[in-house]
């Protein structure tokens, strides 16, 4: 319980100015629908640390309230949530936008009302549009699509690839980056195929793929399509290695595809193993004690975002949105995943990524960068 002890000690040492009795943080993500597992377990990680902070008296005497909303991974819902937060003067910071497509629609709204946000949307273009009120505390897709391409070329010896994407901001964007990395590294891109985000039958696409005999297939999509595609791919005798982005890093990917159908599939994600360090292992134990289940794919980053928030509350000059934003962009903090700070556009200066392979019912780490 090293983390809890150090947390209590850190809070007890803060006897300086109390700027407010309470601040409200907007917490938005997919809490229903196919991606609810990602959103709810991400939020749980944040609430775990906030509960510890509040139990210890808050930060400089300031406790944290949470306004949690379900954006359903839908840009339209996301804009409604964004406007709600903007209109609520009590909300001084938002943890929002698990999905790049949602972020693309909501970030202009947050910018207009000067509400600082920490976003999970990983499309690289999001930080290239001049937004001053957002940071991204995870690696972007430039990192997320580099490691799988390097692994395919170097470790698998792949020569030929086919890329499939769901025509959405995230799926299309990350698959294009993979394709560029693969061809730059010396591989041949045989074809780029598109599916609709609502497709559940991939017979025609897989027939095209099978006729071209690729060594690897990169699928830029989300659940449940990742699992359905893997299942049908195996059933139709397509033997190429399947590589997928972070949406596949969930037990549902294996259970919905069928364990036998997804063996050897490779998943890239920004999340380290739960035994990667004593701090991360301690977090995993705390999470299971509180929620009665193993931490989710991004639970650790919810926890880390709360650690970032704690540092922001320690260092802000005041609780206006502008002052909170200044402290957020200037933050430099030791977290469960290492020391984090942001560059001038809100990207992490150091943002690791990890590669996992499905072996049996588990994900085994096979690389990191």
ABEGO torsion letter per residue (X at the ends): XAAAAAAAAAAAABABBBABABBBBBBBBBABEAAAAAAAAAAAAAAAAAAAAAAAGEBGGBBBBBBBBBAGGBAAAAAAAAAAAAABAABABBBBGABAAAAAAAAAAAAAAGBBBBBABABAAAAAAGBAABBBABBBAAAAAAAAAAAAAAAAGBABBBBBBAGBAAAAAAAAAAAAAAAAAGBBBABBBBBBAABABAAAAAAAAAAAGBABBBBBBBOAAAAAAAAAAAAAGBABBBBBBAAABBAAAAAAAEAAAABGBBBBBABBBAAABAAAAAAAAAAAAAAGBBBBAAAAAAAAAAAAAAAAAAABABABAAAAAAAAAABBBBBAAEBBBBBAAGBBABBBBBBBBBBEABBBBABBX
